[in-house]
């Protein structure tokens, strides 16, 4: 597609995002991967107007990460941060009535600025592993894989893959599969916040 001005391209991209146009490619990625691996996974990809190093920092830097990831109505803070292979970070999300949800992240691979993978589990404030607070029939451990590709000096595509890891029951996979539309909606909202956050940081040159 060729458009007359950069402003027109930005407007068209916004309309596509609101209409969920990119989700077609995400679902195709899921389908093709399942044909190959036989596993149920959730895929989402988006392109951002930022250099690859900046976008990588958005995913690992505890100063940036809590500003855009939490779902609507939640805030996020890290209780402990150790972004290194084999290390863990502990976070808390606070929602309505100051209710807190705790989680633990264990880093498996960090290859700056191209990829990152980690396992994620819910836990209590003492770091004891627990189940999803809103879905007890849910895999205990989730594996997140993040891949970044430079599409230009100031344009980067991010691909996030989310899948159950470790030991899980068939009914947990069923719940995970059923929840994919909600995951897509949640990540789309987070990515919209990330896009706005990057734009604000660009104006202040404080990344």
Secondary structure, DSSP 8 states (H G I E B T S, - for coil): ---SSHHHHHHHHHHHHHHTTTHHHHHHHHHHHHHHH----EEEEEEESS-HHHHHHHHH-HHHHHHHSS-TT-EEEEEE---STT-EEEEEEE-GGG-EEEEEEEEEEEETTTEEEEEEEEE-TT--EE--TT-SSS-SEEEEEEEEEEEETTEEEEEEEEEEESS--HHHHHHHHHTHHHHHHHHHHHHHHHHHHHHHHHHHT--
